[in-house]
């Protein structure tokens, strides 16, 4: 976990898993958000 400030927010960056593509990762993030497990997310390829 890494704490990063950006875009007017404080992010706690956590690598969840590796996904086959960006669409799959985004879908998983939306599921977590819909379940109110997380407030927000972003997907990166780094």
Buried (B, 14 or more C-beta within 10 A) or exposed (E): EEEEEEEEEEBEEEEEEEBEEEEEBBEBBEEBEEEEEBEEBEBEEE
